Amino acid sequence: MASDTLEQLLKLPASERVGLALALWESLDDADRDAEFPMTAELAEELDRRWQEHLSDPGSAIPWEVVQQRLKGSSRRGVEESA
């Protein structure tokens, strides 16, 4: 990608950059994702561990909406702290 194109994309508002990132991710098919993000033995073990942890205590799960709110809050704090 040309650096000037990237520079222009980085100037977009956050919501547009997020939309673009999601569109790019969704444009990948399963084979593309598998090729770029192979499942290592360590990753498989970690996913299994987390799944077992969830099964033993389902109430410990955090709803996706809460995670999103926390992430948005932390990104706002980062902007405020750097100003």
N, C-alpha and C positions, 0 to 999 in steps of 0.2 A: 504494500500500500504506500502510496506517495506520502511523504511526511506532511505536505501541505493539506492533503485530504484528511489525515488524522488530526492535524491541528484544528481544522474547521469542525470536525465531528466533536472534538473535545470541548468546543465552545458552545455546543448545544445545551439547552437546559437539561437538568438531571433527568427529568421524566422522559425526555426524548432519547437521551443516551441509554436509559434503562430499556425503553421500548426497542431501540436498535439492537442492543445486546441480546434481548430475548428473541427477536426476529432472527438474528444470526444463529443463535443456539438452536432454535427450532428448525432452521434450514438444514441442519445436519441430520443425516439418517443414522440408523443404528450402527451401520458398518463404519461410518465416519467417527462416531463417538467411541466405538470399541477400539478403533485403530489409534485414536488420540489419547484415550484414557483406559489403558488395559487394566484388567482386574488382576492385581498382584496377589500373591498368597497372603501378604501382610494386610492388604486392604480387605480381602475376604474374611480373614480372621477378625479384624476390627468390626466389620459389619455384623458378623455373627455374634460377637460379644455384645454389641449395642442392641441387637435384636433380642438376645436372651435377657439383657438388663431390662428392656421394655416389657417383655413378657412377665418378668418377675414383679414389676412395679409399673403397671400401665398408667397409674396416676401421676407419675413423674414426667410424663410427656408434656411438652409446651406446645400449645396450638400455634399453627403457622401465623395467624393474625398477630399474636403476641410477639413472636419473633420479629415480624416485619416492623411492628411499632417500636420495638427496642432498637432495631437497626437504624430506623429513621431517626430516632432520638439521639443515638450515639453519633450519627453523621452530622446532625445539627450542632451537637455539643462540640464536635471537632472543628466545625467552621467557626463557631463562636469563640472557642479557645484560641484559634489561630489569628483572629482579628485583633 
